[in-house]
Structure formats: C-alpha cells, structure tokens
Amino acid sequence: MSVTVSSDRRGRTKGLPYPGQPFPNCLLSRRSPILRHVNYATAGSQETTQMPSENAATSSAIFDVRVLLVEDDDPLRSSIELILRDLGCRVLTAGNGEEALDVLAASHREIDVVFSDVVMPGRVSGYQLAQRVRDFPSRIRVLLTSGYPLDARGYDQNTPLLDKPYTEEQLATALAALLQHESDDQVNDRGR
C-alpha cells in the first residue's frame, strides 16, 4: 500500500489518520501536496522499494552523497530519510540543531550536505546551524527547508532554501544544484 506524507505550513503532518500505520503520528491525505509515496510494507525494514527516478542525471549527481538530515518532526524525518535513501544518499539524522552539532562534531568529515528545517525547538535554528557549519574545517554544503512564509522565518539569502511541501524530484534537483554550484566554485578557484 502506498500513501502520501506531507506537512502543513507549521511543520505538522496533515491529512486523515490511518489506523495501524508504522509511524503513530503520521497522517495521510490524497489532497496534500505530494512529498513522498511510502510503501508501508517495507517502510520499517532496512530494504526499501526503489522508485525509478524521473531524471537520471540528477539521481547520479547525488548518488552516494552523505547527508545529515535535521528535522524535528519524527514522522516527516522518517519519510524524508526514506526519500534520500531512495535517491542513493547515505543519511545520518538529528532531531534538532543541538543534536546536529553533536553529530557534526563527531563526524564532520563524513558529511557532504546538511539538509535542515529552519524552525526547530531548542536553542539552534536552521539558520544558526548553517552559520555553525561554516566553522567546520571540511567543506559541508547546507540546504535549508521551511513551511513558514519568508517574513516569519527571517530568510538568509546566503543559504539555499527549499520550500515545504516539496516533491522527491524537487529535493533531488535542489541537492544536485547545491553540489553542482560547489563543483563550479572549485573549478573557478583552480582556474585563478
């Protein structure tokens, strides 16, 4: 059985509850913007169903990328983790900015991209996390996401932002563009 998982502008999952679902707070809706179709027969296992990508070039650009996913909504984090794994990424997760900083301190050399929600509980927002990532010696890229309007989240134009809700293809495209921008910068630096 496949379902759609999404979140509203406040970051809460929305839709109609489905009894017996593996993520207790996960809600389903056919009318919600599609974030990801999850096959619940395999969602809890290590093996996930690979969905064919609509853009092979984008998929190959992000294959084997090491992503630290930072999202405070547990069901949404689980769904996004499945998406990233389906896209071929290796994924570490954190439930807030403080946890993300702990993961970064322990394994920043093992992370290519931090993909973080902007508005999270605790002392470290997504923007603050992005600033702190720049302090690490390794070259880690940051992609932020938010369901809040621009004026409510204090938009930082120096960090790419993917608006919620988004599709699997939009996420893959944003990650590929982030990585392509980084490789373009490296080529330009070598040419100087």
N, C-alpha and C positions, 0 to 999 in steps of 0.2 A: 504494500500500500504506500502511495506517495502523498505527501501533504506539503503545504506551503507554510513557511515560518517567516514572520516579519515583525517589525516593531513600529510603534507609533512615534510621534514627534517627541515624546517624553522618554523614549527608550524602552517602553514597556511592550511586551509581546501582546499581540491583539488577535482577535478572531473568536471562533467558537471553541470551547474546550472539548477535547476528545477523550473519553474515558479510556484508561489503560495505557496511555501514552508513556513512553520511557522517560521523558523529561516532564516531571509533575506540573510545572508552571507554564509549559509550552502551550500556546493556543494556536488554533488553526483557522484559516479563512480562505475561501476561494476568491474573495474580492480584494484582499490585501495585495499591495504590490509584491511581486514575487521576489523573495530573497534567495530561496533555495528549495528544490524538491528533495525531501529526505526520505529515503527508503527505510521505514521503521523496522523492517525485518532484519536489517543489518546495521542500523544506526548505533546500537550499543556494542557491537563487536569490533574487532580490530580490522576486519575486512569490510570495506565499503564498496558500493557499486560505483564503478567508474562511468561517469556520464561523458559522452563524446563532446568535445569542445567545439564551439561554432567557429573558432578562429585558432587554427593550429599554430600559427606564428606567435600569437600571444601566449598560448599554452607553453610552447617551447621556450619562450623568453623568461618565464617564471618557474620552469621546472627545476626542482631541487633547491629553490631559494629557501633560506632559513628565516622563518617569520616568528616574531614574538607578537602574539595576539593579546591585546589588553582590552577586556570588556567586562563590565561589572554585572551584566545580566547573564546569569548562568545558562539558561536555555539558548539564548541568542549566541553566546560564546561557543557553545557546543555545536550549533548549526554552522557558524562561520568557520570553526575548526574543520568540520567535515568538508566544507566548500574548498578551503585552502588545500586540504589533503587530496581532494579530488583533482585539483589543479596541478598537483605534483609537488607542492611545497612541503617542507618539513616544518612542523609547528610546535612551539612552546606557548603556554598560555599563562596569563596572570589576570586576577580578578579586579585589580585596581592599580593605580600609579605606584604605590609603595611596593607592592609585590613585583611589579615590572622592574623597578630599580634594583630590587634584590636579585632578580634573575639576570639582569644586565651586569651587575657587579660580579656575579659568579661565572657568567659565560658570554660576555660581550663579543668575544672573538668568534663565537659560534652563531652569531645573529647577523643577517643581512638587512632585514627590514623590521621596524616596529610598526605594527598596524594597531592604532589605539583609538578608542572612543574619546571624545573631547570632555564630556561632562560625566564625572565619576565621583562617587563618595570618597571621602578622605582628604588628605592634605595635598595630593598631587593630581592636578588635572591633566588632560591630554596635552595641552599647550606647555605646561610646566615640564611634563615628561619629555616632550620634544626638545625643549631647551637643555635639559639634563643629558639627553642622548648625545648632544653635540660635545659634551665634556669628555666622552669616552675616546680613547686613542684610536679605536678601529672606526672605519667609515661605515656607519649604520645609517640607512635611509629611514625616513619617517613618513607614514601616511596616516592622516587622521580621518575620523568619521564622526558625524553627528546628525541627529534628527532634529536639532533645535534650529530656529531661524538664525541668520547671521548676527543680528543685533543682540541676541540673547546669549551668544557664546563667545563674544569678544574675538572675532576672527583674526588670525595671524596669517598675513599673506605670504610669509616666508615658508610655510609648511603646506604641502598639498592636502586638500580636503575632499573626501568622498561623501556626498550627502546620503543619509538614510532616508528611505529604504533604497537599496541598490540591488542589481541583479548579479549573478555569478559572472556574467560577461563584463559588466561594468567594473567589478572588483579586479578581474584578471587584466583588463585594459589599463586600469589605474596603476596596478603593480608593475606591469610591463613598461608603462610610460615613465614611472619613477626610476626603474632600473635603466631604461634607455637614456634618460636625462643624465644619470650618473656616469654611464659609459661615454656619452658625448663629452661631458666635462673632462674625463680622464684623457680622451683623445686630444681635446683642445689644449690641455695642460702640457702634454708631451710635445705638441707642435710649437710651443713657445720657446 
